[in-house]
Amino acid sequence: MFDGKKILITGGTGSLGKELTKRLLKMKVDTIRILSRNEENQIMMESELDDDRLRFLLGDIRDLTRLERALEDIDIVFHAAALKHVPKIEYNPFEAVKTNVIGSQNVIDASLKQNVEKVIAIGTDKAVSPFNTYGATKLLMEKLFVDAGNYTNPEKHRTKFIALRYGNVLGSSGSVIPKFIDQIKNNKKITITHPDMTRFSITMDEALDFIIESTIMGVGSEVIIPKLKAYSIIDVKEALFELLKNTGYENVGIREGEKLHEVLISEYEVRDTWETDNKYVLTNSMQEQKITDLYSNKLVRPNNINKYSSDFAESIGKEELKKIIKLSGILN
């Protein structure tokens, strides 16, 4: 579905946006527009990739007029722009609302105006039963995307809005493993917030596969969630000590707004959840029949699931973690 398409990525100079751009450039896309606020990152990315299908646009998703211009003639939007650092957002909640909520609504409004084909919102497990401001803003982003179809007339708008929800990408900026690696290489103790902490595991390649597959399969007004394994923070510590060296560790306490375990599907969402071989699909209850019909009987009800959380998900052991970390290239 990507052949000849014009694509825009909001927040395209971030770690995910950059890797998604590289993946899309391997396809027969017509144009990729990168919209972001960071001119230095744009210059570096433009120099590194050097492809005449790329266009770099300075702008902010808070600016609806800029978005409308950026989205002219675009077929597919990947909405990855967000403020996402939990402690920073706890201290600056007004700014998070402006970007993650109002900015997302601007993406929706501009996409409708420009009659974009598909708009894919990149979400997070922190949107489930949110315990912090970041999670709450991303939950609202999800709700906006899932319900945006209520504002469309199929005879006038072709636009389909799809939300994706998954955990932190291993090795992405701001994630814990690069931080631990940096601490070890500088002969510092690694700082663990709580020894019982667990998180869902997804590599960058897995995340990109999931995004591409979900863009193709998505029909609109649903949240698509990958089936993931989880890891414990203690296994990460031990894996890195064995791969690098043991510099010791210290417990520094849970940060404000941080959970012990992450949840990808809450107990309240199970009733609206369907599954395929490697994904869950969370339907909009008002449009459930329409969504399942559009999936052409490819969805079934999951068995024996009360909620989908990192403390009960299938776990990755230390040895498998070591393999994943080595293959990811983040030790270099």
N, C-alpha and C positions, 0 to 999 in steps of 0.2 A: 504493500500500500504506500510505500515511500517513494516509489519511482516518480520523478518529475515534480515532487511536492516542494512547496515553499514552507519553511519551518522557522519558527521563532522560539528561542529559549530565553525566558526571563531568568536573571541571575546566572547567565551563561558562563561567566568567568569563575564561578565557584568550582570546587573540586568535582562535584557531580556534573555540572553543566559542561565543564571542559571535557570530561571523559565521554559524556553523551554526544558531544559534538564530534569527537574522534570516531565514535562508532557510526554515527549517521553519515559522516564523510566517506565511509566505506561502501555506502549504498548509492543508488543513482538519484539522490536528491537534487533538486534544481538549485535551491538557495537555502542557507542557514543564516538567520539574523540573530546576533547575540546582543541582548539588551541588558546592560548593567550600569552601575554608578561608578565603578572603579576604572578610571582611565589607564592607570599603570598596568593593571591586570589585563586590560584589553590589548595594550601595546605588546605585552609579553606573549599573550596567547596568539595574536595575529602573526608575530614573528616566528613563533614555534610551529604553527600549523601551515601557514603560507599556502592557502587554497583559495582560488578565485571565486569559489561559491560562497565564501564567508563574507558577511557584512557585520560591522561592529557599530552598534548604536548606543551612544551615551543617553541614559535616561533612568527614571525612577518609576516603579509601578504605582507610586502615590500620585503620579501625574497622569490623569486620564487622557488629556489631550495628546501627550507624548505617546501613550500606548496606542491610541487610535491611529496615529500616523505610522507607528512602527508595525502595526498589524495589517496595513493595506495589502491586499492580495495574498495574505498568508493562508495556508491550508491547515497546518497543525501547530498548536502551541504547547510547549512543555513549560509549565509554570513552576520553576524551582527557586525563585527569589523569595527570601525570607530572612528575618532576624531569628536566630536560633540558639544563641548562647544563653543557657538557662539562668545563671546568676545575673548576667547583664540585663536580661529582660525583667527579672524580678525587681531590679533597681530602676528600670526604665520602661514600665508597662505601657505608658501612653504611646511610645514610639513603636512598640511591638504591634499594638492595635492598628496604628496607621499603616504599617507595612503588611503585616500578615493577614489582617482582616479587610481593611478598606482597600489596600492594594490588590488583594485577591478579587474583591468585588469589581474593582476597576478592570482587571483582566477579563472578567466575565462580561461586563458591559461593553468593553471595546471589541471582544470576540463576537458578540452578538451583532454589533453595529457593522463589523466587517465580514460577517457571515462565514467565519472560520469553520472548517469541517469538524475538527476534534480539538478539545482542550484538555490536557492532562495535568492534573495538580499533583505535585509530589508531596506526600504527607509524611506522618511519623507516628510511631506507636505511642508517643507521649500525648496524642490527641484522645486516647481512650481513658475514660474516667480521669480527666486531667487533674494533676496535683500542683501544677505550676502555671504561671501566666503563659509561657510558651505553648504548653499543651492546650490550654484553653483557646488561644488564638488559632492554633492549627485545627482544633475541633470545629471552630466557627468557619474556617476556610473550607473544611470538608463539607459542612452543612450547606454552605453557599453553593458549592459545586454540585452536590447531589440534588439540591432543590432548584438549581438554575433552570432546569428543564420545564419547571412549572410556568416560567415566564416566556416560553418560546411557542410560536405557532409553527408546526412542522411544515406548513405550506409556504411560510416565509423564511424560516431559518433552518439550515441544515445542521446547525451546531450541536454537537454532543459533548457533554461535560462528564469527565471521569476522574475520580480521585483514587490515588494509590496510597497505601499505608504499609510501611515497613520500618524496621529498626535501623539503628546507626550502621553506616557502612564502615566496615573494618578498614582503618587506615585513612579515612577521610579527615579533613581539617576539623579540629575540635574533638575528635574521638579519643578514647582513652589510650589505645595501644601506641600511637605515635608519641603521646606524652610520656608513657612509661619508657619507651625506647630512648627518648631524649634524656630522661633522668638517669637511666642506666649508663648511657654513653658518657655522661658528665659525672659519673661516679657518685650520684646522689641516690638516696633511698627513694623508692617509688612510693607515691602517696595513694593509699587505698582508703576510700570513703567508708566502706563497710565490708567485712569479709564474706558476708552472706549474699552479696549483690550478684544478680544474674542479668544477662542481656541477650536479646536475640542476635544471631550472627548472620550477616550477609556481606559477601565480598562485592567489590565494585563491579566485576564482571557479572555476578549474579544479579545485582541491582539493574544493570543495563539490560540484561536478557529479560528480566521481569518487566521493565518499562516498555521495551519494544513489543514484547508479546501482549502486554495488557493494552497497548495502543491499538493493536490489530484486533484483539478479541472484544474490547469494550464496546458496549452498545449505548451507553449514556445513563446518567443518574444512579450509578453504582459506585461502591468502594471496592477495589480489588486488592487482595492481601496475599502475599506469598506464604507458602508453608515453609517455615524456617526451623532450624535447630537453635539451641541456646547454649551459652557458655557461662561459667562462673568466673568472677573476677580473680579468685584464688588460682584457678587453672591458668588464666592468662599470666598471672604473676610467675607461676612456676615454669610455664612454657618459655617466657622471655628470659628468665634466669638461666635456663638450660641452653637457650640459643645464644645468649650473650654472656652475661656473668651475673653473679648474685651480689647485688649492692645493698641488700636489705630492704625493708619496707617499714612504713609506719601507718597506722590508722589515724586519719585526720577528721573523721566524722562526716556524716551525710551532709551535702550542701543543701542550702535552702531550695525547696521545690523538687528535690530529687527523690525518686522512688527506689525501693530495694529491688523490685522486679517490674518488668514492663509487661504490658498486656496489648495484644494485637486485636483480640475480639473479647469484649466484656460479656458477662453473663446475661446482660440485658439485650445484647445484640445477637445472641445465638439464634433467637427465633426468626430473625431476618437473614440468616446466613445460609448460603449454598456453597457447594464446592465442585471443583474440577480435579484433574489428576494432581496438579501441583499448586493450586491456588484456591483461596476462598473468595466468594463474591457476596458482599453485603448489600442487600437491595434496599432501595427506598420503598418503605412499606406502602406508600400511596401509589407506587407504580410497579409493584412486585410482579403482577401478572404480565404486564407489558414487557418488563425486563427479561423474565424467564422465557417468555415466548420468543423474544428476539435472540436468545441464546440457543434456540432450536433444540430443546431437550438435552443440552450438554451439561446442565446443572443437576446435581442431586443433593438431597439433604445430608449433612454430615452425621456420622454416628458417634455417639459417646463423647460429645464435646459440651462441657459446661461453661468453660471460658478458655481462651487461648493465651496463656501467660508464660513468661520465660522460666518461672520456677517449676512448671509442670511439663513444659515442652521437652521433646527428645533432646538430650544434651550432647555437646561435643566434648570429648575428653581432651586431656593435655596433649597427647601425641598427635591427634588430628589437628588440634589448634596449631601445633608447631609446623605441621605441613602447610596449613592455610597461610600462616604468617610468612613462611619462607617463599611460597608461591606468589604472594601479593607484592613482593618487592619492597615492602616498607622498612625492611631492616637496613637497606642501603643508604 
